[in-house]
Each structure stands twice: as structure tokens, then as C-alpha cells.
Amino acid sequence: MNLDLRFYWKLFLRRLPVMMAFIIICSGLSAVTAIKTPETWRTQARLLVEEPQIPSSMVRSTVQTSDIEQLDIVQQKLLTRANLIDIANRLNVFQDIRSMAPDTVFDQMRAATSIRRIAGKNSATMMTIAFTARSGQVAANVVNEYVTLILEENTKSRQGRVANTLEFFQQEVQRLASDLDQQSIAISVFKSENANALPENQSYRLNRQSLLQERLSQLNRDLAASRKQREDMIAIFEATGQVRQSQGVRRTAQEEELIVVQAELDHLKSLYPDTDRRVIRIQAQLDKLQAIVAAQAAANSNSTGPQSEVSAERAILDSSLAEIDSRTEAIQTDIDTLTKELADLETAIIESSANGIELATLEREFNIVQARYNAAVSNLDQARMNERIEASAQGQRISVIENASVPRVPAGPNRVKIAAMGTAIGLGLAAGYFLLLEFINRTIRRPQELTGKFDVTPIAIIPYMESRREKTMRRTGMVAATLVVLIGTPLALWYIDTNYIPLDQLVRRGLSRFGIG
């Protein structure tokens, strides 16, 4: 493809006034903006997150936040709407701040503030805070105010967390101590109400029960022997009319046999019914012996004075029976006492099992509360230690390693860059205007275009022949248009800047509409 430079040069000259207008307007606006834009001053401060002075292996901190998280917290609290507006008003950051809307103040403060964090696996965690203002002193004041707020907020936040933790565990210790007291009272009341049926005395009760059962068996045997003795004495007296044991007189063979047979009969009656042949046989033998003993007693009484001897024997019998009855009554009283005590022991043994379960439940709850109380006391000691560490600034903290100073050289604006950007935009618009006309112009202006569109080759080319007058008018029009653009465009910009709106403000408004600061 052959490029017709002469043709495009003519088009360039023909469109040059409009293209120059684009370039002059953009260059003028950028130049005025670069000249009128006030100087900006920027300063910064650097902060460092220091590790705790006391190792965490010795005292574990209750503020469990990482370095990045800690910086992020203070950054978010610093850049709140209330803080930024308050700082702007107190330090008079903007010249016309009294007439500015709060939202505008907030947005400009956020735009002028720059915060950058530096962190790594094996490197220190740092934060750089910078601010751009209309003067170096204002920038330094704002950055130092930022640093002060960050340090205060970090200290306040850490001490607040430690204080809240300490208060929580103090309340927890008091609550658990109250629960322990209540549980101790419940156990004491339960033991007091069930003092006779506590599980810790169960072995004593069982031993006491065995001892009392043996004692009761012995008393029952003694009672049976006492009653047997009384019955035998009455039987002998009825059979013989004498109480031989009390007189020291020897019994006859029939009397001795009578006692033996009587004992044997009592034994058989305890084992067999009265109709049993063995019982009947022993009963007949007993009746026979009683008759013999009675006959012997009658014979003896006739030979020795019956009336006086019977009276003496009766008195001895009554005295012996009274003694036996007294002993029997004492034995029976002991039996009743032991029986009642055994019943009470059995009841206590039965109740102690249920009491043991309930007491074990109370003691288990007491042990649980005790374990929680011990843990709470340990945590309370830890919280008190952390409070002392934070109060003495021995824990993790943010420190200033470089304060903000008043800059001596302005940070901006870059006037050359602004002017160059405006000129570049003007050139771009001019080139775009030229190319756009070429894209939308579909007329045939050259033989090459005729050949390309219709695939025909012209035999001859007859150019348009301008007269001297037309050529003079065309050249005069181009020169006039160029002069109008070169002189009128700057004058128009000056007029707008002087009578309507400053061009720098116009540029900033236009850029803000496109979201460019």
C-alpha cells in the first residue's frame, strides 16, 4: 500500500486550525492549572510494633492480637469520620474550611492521608503515616496528631481489654466463691440432718450390728434359761413340796431322774407334736416318776412336821422366784433395748446408701465448682499480672521511631508534568479528530480509492484547476482561521478565567466528574 504523503499533507493543512484549537485549549488549561495549583507539602512519621519486654512463655498476655491486626484496628479507628473532621477543624487544615461541607472535609482528609504498612515473616512490623497539606507546618501538625491518636488508642485499647478481663475474672471469682459457700452450706446441712445415716459411719454400724446381734442371741439364751429354771423350780416344788436347791439336801434318785425326764420331754415337745409316740411314752414315764416323788415327799412330811416345813419351803420358793423374775425382767429390758437399737441401725444402714448417693452428688458438684474457682483464681492472677505489665508499658506496644518534621521543600504539584499531560491530551484529541474525519468520510477523493472501490483503472486523471482568485481566497481563509485560533482561543480562555470561573477550578471539576482527583 502506497502512502500519499502529499494528499495527507494537504488534509493536515486544511484541518490544522481545528487541531490547533484542541492543542491550544488543552495546553492552555493544563498550563493555567499547573501555574495556579497551590504548592502542597508532605511529611510522614514511622511507627514500629515492639514485641513484649517480658517473654510470653513467662506471662501469657490476655490481648491476643497479631501485629497486622493491631495496626489495622488503630488505622480503622483513626480514619473515622468524627476524627478526621475534628482534626481538620482544630488544626485549620483547609483555608475555607468554615464554608466546606462535612462530607467534603472528610473526603479531602481521606484523600490527603496515606497509610502504608510493612510486615514480613522475619522482619519488623512498621507503619508509615503521611499527609499532604497546603503548608509544611499543617502537614506536620496533622501527622503528629495522627501519631498521638494512634498511641493513645493503642494504649487505651490494650489497657481496656486488660481491665475488662480483670473485672470479668474478679466477678467470676466472687461468683464461684459464693457458689462454693452455698455448696458447703448445703453439704453441712445435709450432714447435720442425716448425722445418724452418713455413709462414712457405715462400717461402724455394720460392726455394731454384728455385735448387738451376738449380744441379743446371748440374752435370748439367758432369758430362756431363766424361764426354764423358774418352771423347773415350780415343778419340783409342786411335786415334792420342797426346794432342795436352797436347803442343800440331796435329791433322791427318782428326783434326779424326774428332772432328766422333764428336760427330755421339753426337748421332744419342741421337735414333735403331743400325739407322737415318743412324747406319749416320755409323758407316761414322767407321770409315774412324779407320783413316786410325791409319795416320797408325803412320807417325809409325815415324819418331820408337815405344816412348818411346807411354810419354810414356800418362803424359799417365793424368794427364789422373785430373784428369777427380777433377772428375767432385766434380761427382757436389755433385749428390748438391743432390738430397738438394731432396728435403728438397720434403718440407718438402709438410709445411708441413699444418703451416700446424694452426698456424693453434692460433693461432686462442690469439686466441680472448686475446680472452676481454682481456674478462675489462676486466671485472675494472670489478669492482674497483665494489668501491671500494661501499666508499666512492658507489653506489646506501638512506638514512634521517626516523628513528622516540617518539610523544607514542597512535595507538589509537578507543574511540568501537568503541562505536559495537557499538551499530550491536546495532541491526542487533534490526532483523534483527524483520524475520525478520515473514518467517517466515504467520498472518493483519489484515483487509488476509485480503483479500490470499483476495481477499475482510470485512463487519465484531470485535477481540479483552481483559479488564482480561488487559491488566494483559500489561502487567506486558512491563514485567517489559523490566526483566529492562535489569538482567539487564548483570549477566550482568558475571558472565561477572568469573568466566569477560574480555569484551574474548571479543570478540577471536569476531572472530578470522571473520578480523577
Contacts in CASP RR format, 6 or more apart in sequence:
PFRMAT RR
TARGET T0000
AUTHOR 0000-0000-0000
METHOD contacts of the structure
MODEL  1
MNLDLRFYWKLFLRRLPVMMAFIIICSGLSAVTAIKTPETWRTQARLLVE
EPQIPSSMVRSTVQTSDIEQLDIVQQKLLTRANLIDIANRLNVFQDIRSM
APDTVFDQMRAATSIRRIAGKNSATMMTIAFTARSGQVAANVVNEYVTLI
LEENTKSRQGRVANTLEFFQQEVQRLASDLDQQSIAISVFKSENANALPE
NQSYRLNRQSLLQERLSQLNRDLAASRKQREDMIAIFEATGQVRQSQGVR
RTAQEEELIVVQAELDHLKSLYPDTDRRVIRIQAQLDKLQAIVAAQAAAN
SNSTGPQSEVSAERAILDSSLAEIDSRTEAIQTDIDTLTKELADLETAII
ESSANGIELATLEREFNIVQARYNAAVSNLDQARMNERIEASAQGQRISV
IENASVPRVPAGPNRVKIAAMGTAIGLGLAAGYFLLLEFINRTIRRPQEL
TGKFDVTPIAIIPYMESRREKTMRRTGMVAATLVVLIGTPLALWYIDTNY
IPLDQLVRRGLSRFGIG
2 448 0 8 1.000
4 446 0 8 1.000
4 448 0 8 1.000
7 445 0 8 1.000
7 446 0 8 1.000
11 434 0 8 1.000
11 438 0 8 1.000
12 19 0 8 1.000
12 434 0 8 1.000
13 478 0 8 1.000
14 478 0 8 1.000
15 433 0 8 1.000
15 434 0 8 1.000
15 437 0 8 1.000
16 478 0 8 1.000
16 482 0 8 1.000
17 478 0 8 1.000
17 481 0 8 1.000
17 482 0 8 1.000
17 484 0 8 1.000
17 485 0 8 1.000
18 430 0 8 1.000
18 433 0 8 1.000
18 485 0 8 1.000
19 430 0 8 1.000
19 431 0 8 1.000
19 433 0 8 1.000
19 434 0 8 1.000
20 430 0 8 1.000
20 482 0 8 1.000
20 485 0 8 1.000
20 486 0 8 1.000
20 489 0 8 1.000
21 485 0 8 1.000
21 489 0 8 1.000
22 426 0 8 1.000
22 428 0 8 1.000
22 429 0 8 1.000
22 430 0 8 1.000
22 433 0 8 1.000
23 423 0 8 1.000
23 426 0 8 1.000
23 427 0 8 1.000
23 429 0 8 1.000
23 430 0 8 1.000
24 485 0 8 1.000
24 486 0 8 1.000
24 489 0 8 1.000
24 490 0 8 1.000
25 426 0 8 1.000
25 489 0 8 1.000
25 493 0 8 1.000
26 422 0 8 1.000
26 423 0 8 1.000
26 425 0 8 1.000
26 426 0 8 1.000
26 429 0 8 1.000
27 419 0 8 1.000
27 422 0 8 1.000
27 423 0 8 1.000
27 426 0 8 1.000
28 422 0 8 1.000
28 490 0 8 1.000
28 493 0 8 1.000
28 503 0 8 1.000
29 422 0 8 1.000
29 493 0 8 1.000
29 503 0 8 1.000
29 506 0 8 1.000
29 507 0 8 1.000
30 418 0 8 1.000
30 419 0 8 1.000
30 420 0 8 1.000
30 421 0 8 1.000
30 422 0 8 1.000
30 423 0 8 1.000
30 425 0 8 1.000
30 507 0 8 1.000
31 419 0 8 1.000
32 493 0 8 1.000
32 497 0 8 1.000
32 502 0 8 1.000
32 503 0 8 1.000
32 504 0 8 1.000
32 507 0 8 1.000
33 418 0 8 1.000
33 503 0 8 1.000
33 504 0 8 1.000
33 507 0 8 1.000
33 508 0 8 1.000
34 413 0 8 1.000
34 415 0 8 1.000
34 416 0 8 1.000
34 418 0 8 1.000
34 419 0 8 1.000
35 415 0 8 1.000
36 502 0 8 1.000
36 503 0 8 1.000
36 504 0 8 1.000
37 413 0 8 1.000
37 415 0 8 1.000
37 418 0 8 1.000
37 504 0 8 1.000
38 134 0 8 1.000
39 134 0 8 1.000
39 410 0 8 1.000
39 412 0 8 1.000
39 413 0 8 1.000
40 132 0 8 1.000
40 133 0 8 1.000
40 134 0 8 1.000
40 410 0 8 1.000
40 411 0 8 1.000
40 412 0 8 1.000
40 413 0 8 1.000
41 132 0 8 1.000
41 133 0 8 1.000
41 134 0 8 1.000
41 135 0 8 1.000
41 136 0 8 1.000
41 138 0 8 1.000
41 139 0 8 1.000
41 407 0 8 1.000
41 410 0 8 1.000
41 411 0 8 1.000
42 130 0 8 1.000
42 131 0 8 1.000
42 132 0 8 1.000
42 133 0 8 1.000
42 139 0 8 1.000
42 407 0 8 1.000
42 411 0 8 1.000
42 412 0 8 1.000
43 130 0 8 1.000
43 131 0 8 1.000
43 136 0 8 1.000
43 139 0 8 1.000
43 140 0 8 1.000
43 143 0 8 1.000
43 404 0 8 1.000
43 405 0 8 1.000
43 406 0 8 1.000
43 407 0 8 1.000
44 114 0 8 1.000
44 128 0 8 1.000
44 129 0 8 1.000
44 130 0 8 1.000
44 131 0 8 1.000
44 143 0 8 1.000
44 402 0 8 1.000
44 404 0 8 1.000
45 128 0 8 1.000
45 129 0 8 1.000
45 143 0 8 1.000
45 144 0 8 1.000
45 146 0 8 1.000
45 147 0 8 1.000
45 400 0 8 1.000
45 402 0 8 1.000
45 403 0 8 1.000
45 404 0 8 1.000
46 126 0 8 1.000
46 127 0 8 1.000
46 128 0 8 1.000
46 129 0 8 1.000
46 400 0 8 1.000
46 401 0 8 1.000
46 402 0 8 1.000
47 126 0 8 1.000
47 127 0 8 1.000
47 128 0 8 1.000
47 129 0 8 1.000
47 147 0 8 1.000
47 150 0 8 1.000
47 398 0 8 1.000
47 399 0 8 1.000
47 400 0 8 1.000
47 401 0 8 1.000
48 124 0 8 1.000
48 125 0 8 1.000
48 126 0 8 1.000
48 127 0 8 1.000
48 398 0 8 1.000
48 399 0 8 1.000
48 400 0 8 1.000
48 401 0 8 1.000
49 67 0 8 1.000
49 70 0 8 1.000
49 71 0 8 1.000
49 124 0 8 1.000
49 125 0 8 1.000
49 126 0 8 1.000
49 127 0 8 1.000
49 396 0 8 1.000
49 397 0 8 1.000
49 398 0 8 1.000
50 396 0 8 1.000
50 397 0 8 1.000
50 398 0 8 1.000
50 399 0 8 1.000
51 396 0 8 1.000
52 61 0 8 1.000
52 389 0 8 1.000
52 394 0 8 1.000
52 395 0 8 1.000
52 396 0 8 1.000
53 394 0 8 1.000
53 395 0 8 1.000
54 389 0 8 1.000
54 394 0 8 1.000
54 395 0 8 1.000
59 382 0 8 1.000
59 385 0 8 1.000
59 386 0 8 1.000
59 389 0 8 1.000
60 382 0 8 1.000
61 386 0 8 1.000
61 389 0 8 1.000
61 395 0 8 1.000
61 396 0 8 1.000
62 161 0 8 1.000
62 162 0 8 1.000
62 165 0 8 1.000
62 382 0 8 1.000
62 383 0 8 1.000
62 386 0 8 1.000
63 158 0 8 1.000
63 161 0 8 1.000
63 162 0 8 1.000
63 386 0 8 1.000
63 390 0 8 1.000
63 396 0 8 1.000
65 73 0 8 1.000
67 119 0 8 1.000
67 125 0 8 1.000
67 396 0 8 1.000
68 117 0 8 1.000
68 119 0 8 1.000
68 125 0 8 1.000
70 154 0 8 1.000
70 396 0 8 1.000
70 398 0 8 1.000
71 117 0 8 1.000
71 125 0 8 1.000
71 127 0 8 1.000
71 398 0 8 1.000
72 117 0 8 1.000
73 157 0 8 1.000
74 150 0 8 1.000
74 153 0 8 1.000
74 154 0 8 1.000
74 157 0 8 1.000
74 398 0 8 1.000
75 115 0 8 1.000
75 127 0 8 1.000
77 83 0 8 1.000
77 153 0 8 1.000
78 146 0 8 1.000
78 149 0 8 1.000
78 150 0 8 1.000
78 153 0 8 1.000
79 110 0 8 1.000
79 113 0 8 1.000
79 115 0 8 1.000
81 102 0 8 1.000
81 106 0 8 1.000
83 149 0 8 1.000
84 105 0 8 1.000
84 106 0 8 1.000
84 109 0 8 1.000
84 110 0 8 1.000
84 113 0 8 1.000
85 102 0 8 1.000
85 105 0 8 1.000
85 106 0 8 1.000
85 109 0 8 1.000
87 93 0 8 1.000
87 109 0 8 1.000
87 142 0 8 1.000
87 145 0 8 1.000
87 146 0 8 1.000
88 94 0 8 1.000
88 97 0 8 1.000
88 105 0 8 1.000
88 109 0 8 1.000
89 97 0 8 1.000
89 105 0 8 1.000
90 145 0 8 1.000
91 138 0 8 1.000
91 141 0 8 1.000
91 142 0 8 1.000
91 145 0 8 1.000
92 138 0 8 1.000
93 109 0 8 1.000
93 112 0 8 1.000
93 133 0 8 1.000
93 134 0 8 1.000
93 138 0 8 1.000
93 142 0 8 1.000
94 100 0 8 1.000
94 105 0 8 1.000
94 108 0 8 1.000
94 134 0 8 1.000
95 134 0 8 1.000
97 105 0 8 1.000
100 108 0 8 1.000
111 517 0 8 1.000
112 131 0 8 1.000
112 132 0 8 1.000
112 133 0 8 1.000
113 129 0 8 1.000
113 130 0 8 1.000
113 131 0 8 1.000
113 146 0 8 1.000
114 128 0 8 1.000
114 129 0 8 1.000
114 130 0 8 1.000
114 131 0 8 1.000
114 132 0 8 1.000
115 127 0 8 1.000
115 128 0 8 1.000
115 129 0 8 1.000
115 130 0 8 1.000
116 127 0 8 1.000
116 128 0 8 1.000
116 130 0 8 1.000
117 125 0 8 1.000
117 126 0 8 1.000
117 127 0 8 1.000
117 128 0 8 1.000
118 124 0 8 1.000
118 125 0 8 1.000
118 126 0 8 1.000
118 127 0 8 1.000
118 128 0 8 1.000
119 125 0 8 1.000
119 126 0 8 1.000
126 401 0 8 1.000
127 150 0 8 1.000
127 398 0 8 1.000
129 143 0 8 1.000
129 146 0 8 1.000
129 147 0 8 1.000
129 150 0 8 1.000
129 404 0 8 1.000
130 143 0 8 1.000
131 139 0 8 1.000
131 142 0 8 1.000
131 143 0 8 1.000
131 146 0 8 1.000
131 404 0 8 1.000
132 139 0 8 1.000
132 411 0 8 1.000
133 139 0 8 1.000
133 142 0 8 1.000
136 406 0 8 1.000
136 407 0 8 1.000
137 406 0 8 1.000
139 404 0 8 1.000
139 406 0 8 1.000
139 407 0 8 1.000
140 404 0 8 1.000
140 405 0 8 1.000
140 406 0 8 1.000
140 407 0 8 1.000
143 404 0 8 1.000
144 403 0 8 1.000
144 404 0 8 1.000
147 400 0 8 1.000
147 403 0 8 1.000
147 404 0 8 1.000
150 398 0 8 1.000
151 398 0 8 1.000
151 400 0 8 1.000
154 397 0 8 1.000
154 398 0 8 1.000
155 397 0 8 1.000
158 390 0 8 1.000
158 395 0 8 1.000
158 396 0 8 1.000
158 397 0 8 1.000
159 387 0 8 1.000
159 390 0 8 1.000
159 391 0 8 1.000
162 383 0 8 1.000
162 386 0 8 1.000
162 387 0 8 1.000
162 390 0 8 1.000
163 387 0 8 1.000
165 383 0 8 1.000
165 386 0 8 1.000
166 380 0 8 1.000
166 383 0 8 1.000
166 384 0 8 1.000
166 386 0 8 1.000
166 387 0 8 1.000
168 383 0 8 1.000
169 376 0 8 1.000
169 379 0 8 1.000
169 380 0 8 1.000
169 383 0 8 1.000
170 380 0 8 1.000
172 376 0 8 1.000
172 379 0 8 1.000
172 380 0 8 1.000
173 373 0 8 1.000
173 376 0 8 1.000
173 377 0 8 1.000
173 380 0 8 1.000
176 369 0 8 1.000
176 372 0 8 1.000
176 373 0 8 1.000
176 376 0 8 1.000
177 373 0 8 1.000
179 369 0 8 1.000
179 373 0 8 1.000
180 366 0 8 1.000
180 369 0 8 1.000
180 370 0 8 1.000
180 373 0 8 1.000
183 362 0 8 1.000
183 365 0 8 1.000
183 366 0 8 1.000
183 369 0 8 1.000
184 366 0 8 1.000
186 362 0 8 1.000
187 359 0 8 1.000
187 362 0 8 1.000
187 363 0 8 1.000
187 366 0 8 1.000
190 355 0 8 1.000
190 358 0 8 1.000
190 359 0 8 1.000
190 362 0 8 1.000
191 198 0 8 1.000
191 359 0 8 1.000
194 351 0 8 1.000
194 355 0 8 1.000
196 344 0 8 1.000
196 348 0 8 1.000
197 347 0 8 1.000
197 348 0 8 1.000
197 351 0 8 1.000
197 352 0 8 1.000
197 355 0 8 1.000
198 352 0 8 1.000
198 355 0 8 1.000
198 356 0 8 1.000
198 359 0 8 1.000
199 352 0 8 1.000
199 353 0 8 1.000
199 355 0 8 1.000
199 356 0 8 1.000
199 359 0 8 1.000
201 352 0 8 1.000
202 349 0 8 1.000
202 352 0 8 1.000
205 345 0 8 1.000
205 348 0 8 1.000
205 349 0 8 1.000
205 352 0 8 1.000
206 349 0 8 1.000
208 345 0 8 1.000
209 342 0 8 1.000
209 345 0 8 1.000
209 346 0 8 1.000
209 349 0 8 1.000
212 338 0 8 1.000
212 341 0 8 1.000
212 342 0 8 1.000
212 345 0 8 1.000
213 342 0 8 1.000
215 338 0 8 1.000
216 335 0 8 1.000
216 338 0 8 1.000
216 339 0 8 1.000
216 342 0 8 1.000
219 331 0 8 1.000
219 334 0 8 1.000
219 335 0 8 1.000
219 338 0 8 1.000
220 335 0 8 1.000
222 331 0 8 1.000
223 328 0 8 1.000
223 331 0 8 1.000
223 332 0 8 1.000
223 335 0 8 1.000
226 324 0 8 1.000
226 327 0 8 1.000
226 328 0 8 1.000
226 331 0 8 1.000
227 328 0 8 1.000
228 266 0 8 1.000
229 324 0 8 1.000
230 321 0 8 1.000
230 324 0 8 1.000
230 325 0 8 1.000
230 328 0 8 1.000
232 259 0 8 1.000
232 262 0 8 1.000
233 243 0 8 1.000
233 245 0 8 1.000
233 317 0 8 1.000
233 320 0 8 1.000
233 321 0 8 1.000
233 324 0 8 1.000
234 317 0 8 1.000
234 321 0 8 1.000
235 262 0 8 1.000
236 242 0 8 1.000
236 243 0 8 1.000
236 244 0 8 1.000
236 255 0 8 1.000
236 258 0 8 1.000
236 259 0 8 1.000
237 243 0 8 1.000
237 313 0 8 1.000
237 314 0 8 1.000
237 317 0 8 1.000
239 258 0 8 1.000
239 290 0 8 1.000
239 293 0 8 1.000
239 294 0 8 1.000
239 297 0 8 1.000
240 255 0 8 1.000
240 293 0 8 1.000
240 294 0 8 1.000
240 296 0 8 1.000
240 297 0 8 1.000
241 297 0 8 1.000
241 301 0 8 1.000
241 310 0 8 1.000
241 313 0 8 1.000
242 249 0 8 1.000
242 297 0 8 1.000
242 309 0 8 1.000
242 313 0 8 1.000
243 313 0 8 1.000
243 316 0 8 1.000
243 317 0 8 1.000
243 320 0 8 1.000
244 250 0 8 1.000
244 251 0 8 1.000
244 255 0 8 1.000
245 320 0 8 1.000
246 316 0 8 1.000
246 320 0 8 1.000
247 316 0 8 1.000
251 259 0 8 1.000
252 293 0 8 1.000
252 296 0 8 1.000
254 289 0 8 1.000
254 292 0 8 1.000
254 293 0 8 1.000
254 296 0 8 1.000
255 293 0 8 1.000
257 289 0 8 1.000
258 286 0 8 1.000
258 289 0 8 1.000
258 290 0 8 1.000
258 293 0 8 1.000
261 282 0 8 1.000
261 285 0 8 1.000
261 286 0 8 1.000
261 289 0 8 1.000
262 286 0 8 1.000
264 282 0 8 1.000
265 279 0 8 1.000
265 282 0 8 1.000
265 283 0 8 1.000
265 286 0 8 1.000
268 276 0 8 1.000
268 278 0 8 1.000
268 279 0 8 1.000
268 282 0 8 1.000
269 279 0 8 1.000
272 278 0 8 1.000
272 279 0 8 1.000
273 279 0 8 1.000
274 280 0 8 1.000
301 309 0 8 1.000
301 310 0 8 1.000
389 395 0 8 1.000
444 450 0 8 1.000
444 453 0 8 1.000
447 458 0 8 1.000
447 461 0 8 1.000
450 456 0 8 1.000
450 458 0 8 1.000
451 457 0 8 1.000
451 458 0 8 1.000
466 474 0 8 1.000
493 503 0 8 1.000
496 503 0 8 1.000
496 506 0 8 1.000
497 503 0 8 1.000
508 517 0 8 1.000
511 517 0 8 1.000
END
